[in-house]
Structures are given as C-alpha cells and as structure tokens.
Amino acid sequence: MLYGRWKELLETVNTQDEEFQWTNKELQEVIKTIEWDLQDLEETIHILRNIPLCAHFLMEHYYPSLSTQRAAERKTKIRIDDTELNSRRKFIKDSRDGLDAMKQHVQNKETRGKMERDQREVR
C-alpha cells in the first residue's frame, strides 16, 4: 500500500530521496482523487435519497393521467432502501475518517519538520 510505503520511507530515509519524493507526490494525488470519489458518492446518495420525492412530484405534476398503480411502479424502479443507504453513508464516513487521518499524518507539524530538516541536510 502506498501510504504504508510512505510511512516506512518517512522513518528510514532522507525525505529528499527520489523514492520518497515520488511516493509523497503519488500519495498526495491519490488523496485528492479519493476525496473527489467520496464527494461523488455523497452526491449520489443524496440523489438516491430524494428519488421518491422527485418521482412523486413528477408523477403528480407531469403525468396526472397515469393510474396510481403505474405511478407507484415508476417510483420504485430504483430500489435502494434506507438500510442500504445508511450502509453506504457509513462506508463513506469510515473512508473519509481514514483519509483524514492519513492527510493529518502527511501534513502534520512533525512530518513537515522532518522534511525541512532533511532538506537542510542535503544542502
């Protein structure tokens, strides 16, 4: 795992080392990508939670001639219950918590201090 390798290198090599520099850059990019992915997932869950309300509104206002049964059938085409949505929200929260811990380690005062000391050593 990239983060595991980053931690190992942080402890064992000068952070100006080429491998650490590459690993650090890759890790920063992965963190950004995961943040965007989690944001997309949150938006999707928000949409899924609101589908029954949207479907009900559309059926009442744009398809008033449809029978009640047909309207109900259209509203239930996407079947994700609250239990599943809660499970997905928990996954996102747990993932975000893990990502935040990783970001804090990568950007904390001690890490920045080591990187600054290592940079002075190389000069």
Secondary structure as the mmCIF struct_conf table of DSSP 4:
data_model
#
loop_
_struct_conf.conf_type_id
_struct_conf.id
_struct_conf.beg_label_comp_id
_struct_conf.beg_label_asym_id
_struct_conf.beg_label_seq_id
_struct_conf.end_label_comp_id
_struct_conf.end_label_asym_id
_struct_conf.end_label_seq_id
HELX_RH_AL_P HELX_RH_AL_P1 LEU A 2 THR A 12
BEND BEND1 VAL A 13 VAL A 13
TURN_TY1_P TURN_TY1_P1 THR A 15 GLN A 16
BEND BEND2 ASP A 17 ASP A 17
HELX_RH_AL_P HELX_RH_AL_P2 GLU A 18 TYR A 62
TURN_TY1_P TURN_TY1_P2 PRO A 64 SER A 65
BEND BEND3 LEU A 66 LEU A 66
HELX_RH_AL_P HELX_RH_AL_P3 THR A 68 LYS A 75
TURN_TY1_P TURN_TY1_P3 THR A 76 THR A 76
BEND BEND4 LYS A 77 ILE A 78
HELX_RH_AL_P HELX_RH_AL_P4 ASP A 82 GLN A 107
BEND BEND5 ASN A 108 ASN A 108
HELX_RH_AL_P HELX_RH_AL_P5 LYS A 109 VAL A 122
#
